[in-house]
Amino acid sequence: TEPPAPELLQPLIGCALFGQKGIGILRQGTGPSAQALLLRFGPSLNHGHRDDLNLNYFARGYELTYDLGYGLGSTHTQVGWARQTASHNLVVVDERSQGEGTAGSGGSLHLLADLPGVKLIEASSESSYAAQAVSLYRRTLVLIGSPADGYALDLFRVKGGHQHDYLFHAMGEDAELAGVSFGAE
């Protein structure tokens, strides 16, 4: 049999956009050096989480982020900690979960690029924090370089509210950040 046509493989191995659902995926490389970033900007419905602009990062054959704040995927995810915005990989405004005090959910895609050496997606979801008078809640994700020596860049911009906490969860116990100065707890 002949291999599938490249246009049929592109959504499976390249960058992809699922516009109606509000999901964008950046991919680069194959095999052990492959990387992928998933950005969710679509609306959260009754059983959804308060996680507009959530990020999932995959590299080296693993999901390097862990989204639900639990080390066990079987934990019930519709109540408790997993349902709170702080259990996801994004920015929490004024220590509140997204959507508190508003009915807003879902964002807008601003940019998606799939170029050699640069894969980029940018989306926003100001309605997530309308009750905190947020006028900018925007995330830009970029995969830069070749798959073997590339890296991921995450830019999250927020304007409005009083306190912005960037949260990033990892599955392992040996997660380490270097070259970053943290503010007071």
N, C-alpha and C positions, 0 to 999 in steps of 0.2 A: 504494500500500500504506500501511497505517497504521503509525505508529511502535510499537516494542515497548512493552508495558505497563511502568510504572515498577518494579514488583517484579521484572521480568526484567532490567532495566538495573542495578539496585542493586548486585549483585555485581561488575559490570564497571566502574562509575564511582564507587561509594561505598566505604565501609569494608567489609571482608570478613574472615571467619574460616574457615580450613580446619582445623578442630579435630583431625581424625584425623592430619593431617600436621604439626600444630603450627606453623602459619603464620598471622600476622595482618597485614592491610594497612590502613593508614589513608590515605584519599585526601581531598583537598579541591580544588575548583576544576576548571576545564577550560582547554584551550588553553595559551598561554604562561605563565599564572600558576598552573597546576596544581602541586600538591605531592603526594608519596606517601612513606610510611615503611613498610618491610617489616620485621617482626620474626619471626625463626625461633626457636621454642622446642621443637620436636619432637625425637624421638630421632634420633641419628646411627647409621646402620646400617653395614655393612661398607665401603661405598664413600663414606660420608658424611665430612664434615669435623668437626673438633672445634670447633664454632662455635655452641653453644647460646647463645641470646640475641643472635645477630648482627643487625646493623642494616644496611639499605640505604636510602639517601635519594635521592629523585628530585625535582628542581625545575628550573624554567627550561628544560624540554625535555631535561635531561641526568640521568644518574646522577651525583650529586655525590660519592658514596662509591665506593671501589673495594675490593672484598672480598678479592681473592686475592693482593694484594701484587705483582702483575705488571702491566706496562703492555701486555701482549699476552694476549688472551683465549685464544689457541691453545696456551698453555703447558700442559703436562701437569699436571693439578691434584690428582693422587692421591699424589704423592710430594714430598719436599722442603719448601721454604718454604710453599707453598700449603696444605699439609696441617696446618701448625702453627697453633695458636690465635692466635698473635701476628700472623698474616697477615690476621686478620679484624678487624671493628670492634666491639670489646667490651673487657672487663677480663680481664687475665691475672693469675692469683694465683701468687705465689712463682716467677715466671718459668717456669712449667710449662704444658704444653698440657692442655686439659680431658681428663678421663678417665684420666690417667696414674695407675696404681696402683689403679684402680677399674674396674668394668664399667658404671658408671652413665652414663646419657645421657638426655636428654629432660627437659622441665620441665612446668610447670603454668601455665595461664592464670588470672590473678586478676581482670582487669577489661578490658572492651572497651566504649567509649562512642562513639557517633556523634551528636553534638549540634551545633546551629548554633554555629559559632565555636570549638568544641572537639572534637577527635577524640583519643581516648586509648586506649592499650593498656598492660597491665602483665602481665609473666610472670616466673617464676623458674625456676632450674635448679640447686638446691643439689647435686644428685648429680654435676654436672660437676666439682666440686672436693671431693668427699667425703674423698679421701686427705689433703687439707690442712685438714681439720676445719672447712670452711666451713659455717656455719649459715644464712647469707643470701647469695644471689646473685640479685639481682632488678633488672629494668630496666623503667622506665616511659618511654614515648614519647608525646609530645603534639604535635599540630598546633594552633596557637592563632591566632585572628584570621581575617580574610577571606583568600581566596586571593591577592589583590593585595598586601596588606601583612602577611600572616601569617608565622609563623616556626615552627621546630621546636625542641622542648625534649627533651633526653635526660637522664634521671636514672638513674644506675646505683649501686646500693647493694650493698656486700659486707661481710660480717662473718665473720672467720676468716682463717686464713693470716697471713702476715707482711707481704707486699708486694703492693700492688694497682696495676697499670699499666693505665691507660685508653688504648686504641689506636684511632685514627681515621685511615683511609687515604683519600686523595683521588687522583683520576686525574691532575689537572694538576700543573704544577710551581710554580704561584703560590698555593698554599694558604696562608692566613694566619689566625692566631688572635690576637685582641685582648682585652685586659682579663683575661688569665689569667697567673698566676704559676706557673712550673714548678718542681718539685723537682729535686734533683740527678740527674744521669744515673746 
